Amino acid sequence: MKIGIIGGTGGMGEGFALRWCVNHDIILGSRDKQRAQSVAENHLSAIKNTNYADKITGSIKGDDNISVAKESELLILSIPYENIQSTCKDIENVINEDCIVVSPIVPMSRNQDGFYYIPFVDRKQSAGALVAENLSKCNKVISAFHTISEVKLKNIESSLDADTFICTDNKESLQILNNLVSEIDGLRSIYLGPISLSYQAEVMTPMILNASKQNKLKHPGIKLV
Ligand SMILES: NC(=O)c1ccc[n+]([C@@H]2O[C@H](COP(=O)([O-])OP(=O)(O)OC[C@H]3O[C@@H](n4cnc5c(N)ncnc54)[C@H](OP(=O)(O)O)[C@@H]3O)[C@@H](O)[C@H]2O)c1
């Protein structure tokens, strides 16, 4: 499958690329094509002389965000919450009709008390709902991966031993995402419901970060038991 990652030059982009290049063709997107290409080359050279390289049947390359959006069968929006509207405006007319769009975006900030969920404080929409509203022609928007630590995702040796909570209105694309989740060692997908419930998945991230900071926990995740 061709998996594009808008904002793929960031930490989450690196984790997704390294995990999924085993079976898929990954295209890292950036506002700057050259930056995307050089980040893609760096990831490939980092794993070149490791045992992991032997497992890879896919590829990693870089391109500008618009070209990535055009080419992808599944597109991850790995960008800050503040840039959802402008990015969706740039890509909405170029993405394929059948493209699945995935938002791992967490609207989060920090004050003197700790990390907090922006929509509850500033009366804004969840990231998932905002993506769905701004990509109204796409009926395959999925919200997922909010509670996964970038550090653990990038560490290809580590098993995540965690759940990821998933919201979508499109059950057909859910199976495709579940397959991708199962390709990440130790990660299990838990369906929460329609995209209107995305806030329930997103709000866990500031909670995890506060727990981590106050109790000196190293990159914790969440698992239902
Ligand atoms: N980091 C984590 O552990 C973690 C965990 C769960 C969920 N998340 C969520 O996943 C998403 C990606 O996380 P991240 O840590 O990889 O983010 P990041 O490093 O802060 O940003 C990712 C990429 O977004 C692009 N970007 C920055 N400003 C932009 C703008 N004004 N317009 C368009 N693109 C812009 C940049 O790419 P270019 O400059 O190359 O265009 C950047 O490399 C975020 O929404 C975050 O909330 C993160």
The ligand as an ORCA input file, in Angstrom:
! r2SCAN-3c Opt
* xyz 0 1
  N       5.254     13.198     19.346
  C       4.467     12.314     19.941
  O       4.898     11.526     20.800
  C       2.997     12.225     19.541
  C       2.212     11.188     20.050
  C       0.888     11.071     19.641
  C       0.357     11.997     18.757
  N       1.131     13.017     18.297
  C       0.538     13.968     17.342
  O       1.034     13.608     16.055
  C       1.260     14.789     15.262
  C       2.695     14.788     14.788
  O       3.544     14.786     15.914
  P       5.096     15.212     15.792
  O       5.645     15.194     17.160
  O       5.749     14.418     14.718
  O       4.894     16.731     15.317
  P       5.957     17.848     14.947
  O       7.330     17.264     14.902
  O       5.712     19.013     15.842
  O       5.473     18.287     13.501
  C       5.412     17.376     12.420
  C       5.613     18.117     11.134
  O       4.577     19.080     10.932
  C       5.042     19.996      9.938
  N       4.598     21.351     10.262
  C       5.055     22.172     11.250
  N       4.447     23.374     11.183
  C       3.588     23.307     10.123
  C       2.697     24.239      9.514
  N       2.606     25.493      9.968
  N       1.965     23.811      8.458
  C       2.091     22.552      7.972
  N       2.941     21.639      8.485
  C       3.672     22.014      9.554
  C       6.574     19.926      9.949
  O       7.007     19.401      8.695
  P       7.725     20.306      7.564
  O       8.364     21.494      8.263
  O       8.753     19.378      6.997
  O       6.635     20.683      6.630
  C       6.885     18.952     11.073
  O       8.004     18.138     10.823
  C       0.912     15.992     16.168
  O      -0.371     16.453     15.857
  C       0.930     15.416     17.591
  O      -0.033     16.057     18.420
  C       2.442     13.145     18.655
*
